[in-house]
Amino acid sequence: MKKQVEINKVVSDLETLFKIGEDIDYKSMRKGRKFLINKQQFERFEVIGMLQEYFADKFIEGGYLLVDSITFVFTSFEILEGKPINHNQP
């Protein structure tokens, strides 16, 4: 059974997982709940894999993760409050 994790704990855990602020050569960063992971540090497929592994046994209490579209330099994702909008529902 998956366990609930508070948004702030998820942000803190992911900051540690992606070494935000530890390795200034790669310039990965966090702005609020939005993460910008420099592709010189981790390729997009690595970021997705690390997120899948992290969330394998947990979910965000009162929120969700949104992976943004591809950019040349960064893989970006954001922790959002609420529930995702399902555009397929009438």
C-alpha positions, 0 to 999 in steps of 0.5 A: 500500500502506498503511503501519503507524503506531505507536499513540503516533504516531497519537495525536500526529498526531491531536492535531495534526490536531484542534488539541488544546490549541492553541485553548482557546476550543473546549475539544476535548481528549484523555484518554489515547487518547480524543479529545473534539472540540467540535462548535463546532470541527468538526462530526461529518461533518468529524471523520469526513472528517478521520479518513478522510483521515488513515487513507487511506494508513495503519493503526494497528499493533496497534490500531484506531479506534473512533468513539463514539456521538453526544453533544450537545457532542462527537464522540468517538473512541478509539484501542484496542489489539488487534483489534475484536471481530466479533460476527457470527462464530460 
